[in-house]
Amino acid sequence: MRSHLLNDTTAEQYRRSVTDGVERVAAKLAATDRPFTGVSVDALSPRIDEIDLDEPLHDTAAVLDELEDVYLRDAIYFHHPRYLAHLNCPVVIPAVLGEAVLSAVNSSLDTWDQSAGGTLIERKLIDWTNERIGLGPAADGVFTSGGSQSNLQALLLAREESKTDSLAELRIFASEVSHFSVKKSAKLLGLGQDAVVSIPVDHDKRMQTVALARELERCAQDGLVPMAVVATAGTTDFGSIDPLPEIAELCEQFGTWMHVDAAYGCGLLASVKHRDRIDGIERADSVTVDYHKSFFQPVSSSAVLVKDAATLRHATYHADYLNPRRMVQERIPNQVDKSLQTTRRFDALKLWMTLRTMGADGIGQLFDEVCELAREGWRLLAADPRYDVVVEPSLSTLVFRYIPTAVTDPAEIDRANLYARKALFASGDAIVAGTKVGGRHYLKFTLLNPETQASDIAAVLDLIAGHAEQYLGESLDRAS
């Protein structure tokens, strides 16, 4: 079995095996003509259930053949221009190369004696991101597994900085369309059910600062502690960006930690055209960024950034076998001192490879393209009598609803939209997401692929209408 260990004696076998795998994936990518085969759970489950994991195939070629049957053939391919559903981006080649390198070397980014240069590369990227945000010379941060972990760590720091022993007094303020991880984090941090105060949004799905001010004042009057305000720069459902400068003013006035969840909107940090949309982010105490959303990186690649590096001490624990306190005096950089994780992948390498190959402007141009595409999509939807579109896009998300001419019952329209989404997914021709607005079912395009064209959007809108018409059993006016 030692023949399967990656080392100096198996380097050639490693090269052959990886090359075989890469060639199969490349062939699959080249031949993919739709984002999904439409396979059902009932059809796919038996193929996986019948595999006996205690009976190995003993040959990587045979394993790859099997993988084609149980995974590659029916995988959902985000690179296809008609994958329009969730916050999944197509990935850039330099980042995939970085993934191959980091997996083979297998550095763990918790301590210097496990990563050396990897530690310095991650720190350099944290500094680069902080400079892009404008957090200042005392800023720091660490890579995380994703936006949920970044939000959790930011709110942990906010809780500790609130300097109160009564968790029941703490309040977090976030818009009604903020990410669910805010409430989940509050629960994990031991706060009460009422800890997260939901702030209403305006017509553009941005936090209403008048309502925020009112709730902050009420918090003070009730003798409670405003632990943090979570502003969102790119909500999951709408891509909306909260009014960051006004929120920063209120946080300063009430002495409240300001966290910006820019998991989605962080692509604007590299934008050539639209960086001003997140002006005010530099005033945050902490920021979440997901490079695997709008920097075109493979999952996972995220970070939490902080204005004051000293606040990261709240995540610091010392173990004699790993990062004893003496290492701090010896100026040995251990990333575990800043992280909620111990063992941690060298995910920073993917972004490093991307920046060194494409440059920040290259990433920004790709993100600008999808933002412009969303504007085109909005114009198509606004001019199409079959659809109601909710808001003009701030980033690259469109939320809309099929509206038949001959049916007025909202519940029946809900069912038509749900059916259309499910039928489209089952066909494999395209994939769209769904959400609720005002209690009603809506559909959603999340546009993160620069290869998607306005013609793809128009074609998918026709497909949706066709499925909805089939459900309703009537012919609708398609006049544009």
Disulfide bonds with the S-S distance in Angstrom:
none
